[in-house]
Amino acid sequence: MSFRTPRLDFLKNLDNFLPLGTIVLPSGPLENFADQWEESYPNLVRSDNPVVYEETRRPIWTLGSRGILRTFVRRHPLDHSQTQVRIYILPADVGRSYVERNARDWESVRKLVEHVDVSKEAWEGAKDLNLPHQNCISFDHDSLFYLFNTLPSPDPSASGVTCPFSRHAVTTLLDESEVIPGLQTTLYAYQRRSAAIMIRREAEPTRAVDPRLEEVERPTGGKSFYDSLTGVFYRHPRYYEEPKGGILAETMGLNLPILTADEDILIGIRSGQDSDMSRSNPRVSRTLASDTTSALT
């Protein structure tokens, strides 16, 4: 007599898991898998490479025993001395009431992912084993510096702004021939676009995908979402409400010495000679020489 529970039914349904990718491991002395796929785990045998053992075999066993991973294995069709392992992972936004997951689990996932090939060719067992595996981690996206420097330029429009007063303000800002009432300073075109974006955000707040999430192509088709900093996978993206309004601020300090120094001082600094002004005020000489040289180089 078998007892079935909602948790077991949930874990048995492979549709609740995401196809992550494959790992190719040297077959151990007790591993004699067939040519057809079977659900099993690679044996927890010590590898010649302790890093591979700690970051592949051990996490697979640990996560599998907790219901976070399911694996299917077979002899690799291109090399029978190797074991091909298909990995399915339970995403963080599925089955929370059935499977508890913690930071240690996701740290194991993060280490395991570095060794997983997410390509369709590897999934089918048709990829040359001498080729490097296709990783789902994009290292260029890990820094705020990268995120800041790849932000798209503002390209606002008045369409879609339901508030008539906000729509009129956006239209006025985007028309460079229009004078902004009450503003004496003349705005550059890019300043007008930035201000129009802020009005749109204030009038029509939107939701954006969490920028820490990366889209990962599944080997069987479709997309999942991965946070490479925490090792967490999601079936669906996480959204957050974008901030309303904003602050239109210029980058201060760039090229100011060039704007304030006259030609005689600038030529003297570039040629290594003191000008009359710099000789009369050593502090001005040191400041201009330091700032202007860094601005010019």
C-alpha positions as CSV (number, residue, x, y, z in Angstrom):
1,M,0.0,0.0,0.0
2,S,1.5,3.3,-1.1
3,F,0.8,6.6,0.6
4,R,0.7,9.7,-1.6
5,T,0.8,13.2,-0.2
6,P,0.5,16.6,-2.0
7,R,4.2,17.2,-1.5
8,L,5.1,13.9,-3.2
9,D,2.7,14.6,-6.0
10,F,4.2,18.0,-6.5
11,L,7.8,16.7,-6.6
12,K,6.9,13.9,-9.0
13,N,5.5,16.4,-11.5
14,L,8.5,17.3,-13.7
15,D,6.6,20.4,-15.0
16,N,7.2,22.1,-11.7
17,F,11.0,22.1,-12.4
18,L,13.1,24.1,-14.9
19,P,15.4,22.3,-17.3
20,L,18.7,23.9,-16.4
21,G,21.3,22.1,-18.5
22,T,23.8,19.3,-18.5
23,I,27.0,18.3,-16.8
24,V,29.4,15.7,-18.1
25,L,31.3,13.7,-15.4
26,P,33.8,10.9,-15.6
27,S,32.0,7.7,-14.9
28,G,32.9,6.3,-11.4
29,P,33.8,2.7,-10.7
30,L,30.3,1.9,-9.6
31,E,28.5,3.8,-12.4
32,N,27.3,1.7,-15.2
33,F,24.4,3.7,-16.7
34,A,22.5,2.6,-19.7
35,D,22.3,4.4,-23.1
36,Q,18.7,5.5,-22.3
37,W,17.8,8.2,-19.8
38,E,17.0,7.1,-16.2
39,E,16.3,9.2,-13.2
40,S,19.2,8.8,-10.8
41,Y,22.0,10.7,-9.2
42,P,25.7,10.4,-10.0
43,N,27.4,8.4,-7.2
44,L,29.0,10.4,-4.4
45,V,32.5,9.2,-5.3
46,R,35.7,11.1,-4.7
47,S,37.0,12.7,-7.9
48,D,40.7,13.2,-8.8
49,N,39.7,16.9,-8.9
50,P,38.4,17.9,-5.4
51,V,36.9,21.1,-6.8
52,V,34.8,19.2,-9.3
53,Y,33.7,16.9,-6.5
54,E,32.7,19.7,-4.1
55,E,31.0,21.8,-6.8
56,T,29.2,19.1,-8.8
57,R,28.7,15.7,-7.2
58,R,28.1,16.9,-3.7
59,P,25.7,19.7,-4.5
60,I,23.7,17.4,-6.8
61,W,23.3,14.9,-4.0
62,T,22.5,17.5,-1.4
63,L,20.0,19.5,-3.5
64,G,18.5,16.3,-4.8
65,S,17.9,14.9,-1.4
66,R,16.1,18.1,-0.5
67,G,13.8,18.0,-3.5
68,I,15.4,21.0,-5.2
69,L,17.0,19.1,-8.0
70,R,16.0,16.2,-10.2
71,T,18.6,14.5,-12.4
72,F,18.5,12.1,-15.3
73,V,21.7,10.2,-16.3
74,R,22.9,8.1,-19.2
75,R,26.2,7.0,-20.8
76,H,27.4,9.9,-23.0
77,P,26.7,8.9,-26.6
78,L,30.0,10.4,-27.8
79,D,32.2,8.9,-25.0
80,H,31.0,5.9,-23.0
81,S,33.6,6.6,-20.3
82,Q,31.6,9.8,-19.5
83,T,28.3,10.2,-17.8
84,Q,25.8,12.8,-19.1
85,V,23.6,14.4,-16.4
86,R,20.5,16.4,-17.2
87,I,19.6,18.7,-14.4
88,Y,16.2,20.1,-13.5
89,I,15.9,22.7,-10.8
90,L,13.0,23.8,-8.7
91,P,12.7,27.6,-9.0
92,A,12.3,29.8,-6.0
93,D,8.8,31.1,-6.9
94,V,7.3,27.6,-7.2
95,G,6.4,25.1,-4.5
96,R,7.3,27.3,-1.5
97,S,4.8,25.5,0.7
98,Y,6.3,22.1,-0.2
99,V,10.0,22.6,-0.3
100,E,11.9,25.0,2.0
101,R,15.0,26.6,0.6
102,N,17.6,28.7,2.3
103,A,20.7,30.7,1.5
104,R,23.0,27.6,1.8
105,D,21.0,25.8,-0.9
106,W,21.2,28.7,-3.3
107,E,25.0,29.0,-2.7
108,S,25.3,25.3,-3.7
109,V,23.2,26.1,-6.8
110,R,25.5,29.1,-7.6
111,K,28.6,26.8,-7.5
112,L,26.9,24.1,-9.5
113,V,25.8,26.5,-12.2
114,E,29.4,27.3,-13.1
115,H,29.8,23.8,-14.4
116,V,26.5,23.5,-16.2
117,D,26.2,23.7,-20.0
118,V,22.9,25.3,-20.9
119,S,23.2,24.8,-24.7
120,K,20.6,22.7,-26.6
121,E,23.4,20.7,-28.3
122,A,24.8,19.6,-24.9
123,W,21.3,18.8,-23.7
124,E,20.9,16.4,-26.7
125,G,24.4,15.0,-26.2
126,A,25.5,16.1,-29.6
127,K,28.1,18.7,-28.5
128,D,31.8,18.0,-29.0
129,L,33.2,17.3,-25.5
130,N,36.3,19.3,-26.4
131,L,34.4,22.5,-26.8
132,P,33.9,24.8,-23.8
133,H,30.6,24.7,-22.1
134,Q,28.0,27.5,-22.5
135,N,27.4,29.1,-19.2
136,C,24.3,31.0,-18.2
137,I,26.3,33.5,-16.2
138,S,27.0,36.9,-17.8
139,F,30.0,38.3,-15.8
140,D,29.7,41.7,-17.4
141,H,26.3,42.3,-15.7
142,D,27.6,41.9,-12.1
143,S,28.6,45.5,-11.4
144,L,26.6,48.7,-10.9
145,F,29.2,50.4,-13.2
146,Y,28.1,48.2,-16.1
147,L,24.4,48.7,-15.4
148,F,24.9,52.5,-15.2
149,N,26.9,52.7,-18.4
150,T,24.5,50.6,-20.4
151,L,21.3,52.5,-19.4
152,P,19.4,53.5,-22.6
153,S,19.2,57.2,-23.4
154,P,15.9,58.9,-22.5
155,D,13.4,58.8,-25.4
156,P,10.2,60.1,-24.0
157,S,6.9,60.9,-25.8
158,A,3.6,62.4,-24.7
159,S,1.6,59.5,-26.0
160,G,0.2,57.3,-23.2
161,V,0.2,60.1,-20.6
162,T,-3.4,60.2,-19.5
163,C,-3.2,63.4,-17.3
164,P,-3.9,66.4,-19.7
165,F,-1.7,68.7,-17.6
166,S,1.3,66.3,-17.6
167,R,0.8,65.6,-21.3
168,H,1.0,69.3,-22.0
169,A,4.1,69.7,-19.9
170,V,5.8,66.8,-21.7
171,T,4.9,68.2,-25.1
172,T,6.2,71.6,-24.1
173,L,9.5,70.2,-22.9
174,L,10.1,68.2,-26.0
175,D,9.5,71.2,-28.3
176,E,12.8,73.1,-28.3
177,S,11.1,76.1,-29.7
178,E,8.9,76.4,-26.6
179,V,10.0,78.6,-23.7
180,I,9.5,77.0,-20.3
181,P,7.4,79.4,-18.2
182,G,9.2,80.6,-15.1
183,L,12.6,79.2,-16.1
184,Q,15.3,81.6,-17.1
185,T,18.0,79.0,-17.8
186,T,17.9,77.6,-21.3
187,L,17.7,73.8,-21.3
188,Y,19.7,71.6,-23.6
189,A,17.9,69.0,-25.7
190,Y,19.1,66.1,-23.5
191,Q,18.0,68.0,-20.4
192,R,14.5,68.5,-21.9
193,R,14.3,64.8,-22.6
194,S,15.4,63.9,-19.0
195,A,12.8,66.3,-17.5
196,A,10.1,64.9,-19.7
197,I,11.0,61.4,-18.5
198,M,10.6,62.5,-14.9
199,I,7.2,64.0,-15.6
200,R,6.1,60.8,-17.2
201,R,7.3,58.8,-14.2
202,E,5.5,61.1,-11.8
203,A,2.2,61.0,-13.8
204,E,2.3,57.3,-15.0
205,P,4.4,55.1,-12.7
206,T,5.4,51.8,-14.2
207,R,6.9,48.5,-13.1
208,A,10.3,47.3,-14.3
209,V,12.0,43.9,-14.1
210,D,14.6,43.6,-11.4
211,P,17.9,44.5,-13.1
212,R,19.8,41.9,-11.1
213,L,17.9,39.1,-13.0
214,E,19.3,37.7,-16.2
215,E,17.3,35.9,-18.8
216,V,18.5,32.4,-19.3
217,E,17.6,30.4,-22.4
218,R,16.4,27.0,-21.4
219,P,17.9,24.1,-23.4
220,T,14.3,22.9,-24.3
221,G,13.1,26.4,-25.2
222,G,11.6,29.3,-23.2
223,K,13.3,31.5,-20.6
224,S,13.9,31.5,-16.9
225,F,15.5,34.1,-14.7
226,Y,18.6,33.9,-12.7
227,D,20.2,36.1,-10.0
228,S,23.9,35.3,-10.3
229,L,24.7,37.1,-7.1
230,T,22.6,34.9,-4.9
231,G,22.2,31.7,-7.1
232,V,18.4,31.9,-7.1
233,F,16.4,30.8,-10.2
234,Y,12.9,32.1,-10.9
235,R,10.3,30.8,-13.4
236,H,8.8,34.3,-13.7
237,P,10.6,37.7,-13.4
238,R,10.4,39.9,-10.3
239,Y,9.1,43.4,-10.8
240,Y,9.4,46.6,-8.8
241,E,7.7,49.9,-9.1
242,E,10.0,52.5,-10.6
243,P,10.6,55.7,-8.6
244,K,8.4,58.6,-9.4
245,G,9.9,61.9,-10.6
246,G,13.7,62.3,-10.2
247,I,16.5,64.9,-9.9
248,L,18.0,66.5,-13.0
249,A,21.7,66.9,-11.9
250,E,24.8,67.6,-14.0
251,T,28.1,65.8,-13.5
252,M,30.1,68.4,-11.7
253,G,33.9,69.1,-11.9
254,L,34.6,67.8,-15.5
255,N,36.8,70.3,-17.5
256,L,36.2,73.2,-15.2
257,P,39.9,74.1,-15.1
258,I,39.9,74.4,-18.9
259,L,36.9,76.8,-18.8
260,T,38.4,79.0,-16.1
261,A,42.1,79.0,-17.1
262,D,43.2,81.4,-19.8
263,E,45.2,80.3,-22.9
264,D,48.6,81.5,-21.4
265,I,48.1,79.3,-18.3
266,L,47.0,76.3,-20.3
267,I,50.0,76.5,-22.7
268,G,52.4,76.9,-19.8
269,I,51.1,73.8,-18.1
270,R,51.2,71.7,-21.3
271,S,54.8,72.8,-22.0
272,G,56.0,72.4,-18.4
273,Q,56.7,76.2,-18.0
274,D,55.3,78.5,-15.4
275,S,53.1,81.4,-16.5
276,D,53.0,84.9,-14.9
277,M,49.9,84.0,-13.0
278,S,51.2,80.6,-11.7
279,R,54.4,82.2,-10.6
280,S,52.5,84.8,-8.6
281,N,50.3,82.2,-7.0
282,P,51.9,78.8,-6.5
283,R,48.7,77.3,-5.2
284,V,46.8,78.2,-8.4
285,S,49.7,76.6,-10.4
286,R,49.6,73.3,-8.5
287,T,45.8,73.1,-8.6
288,L,45.5,73.9,-12.3
289,A,48.3,71.7,-13.3
290,S,46.8,68.7,-11.5
291,D,43.2,69.2,-12.6
292,T,43.9,70.3,-16.2
293,T,46.4,67.5,-16.9
294,S,43.9,64.9,-15.7
295,A,41.2,66.4,-17.8
296,L,43.4,66.5,-20.9
297,T,44.8,63.0,-20.6
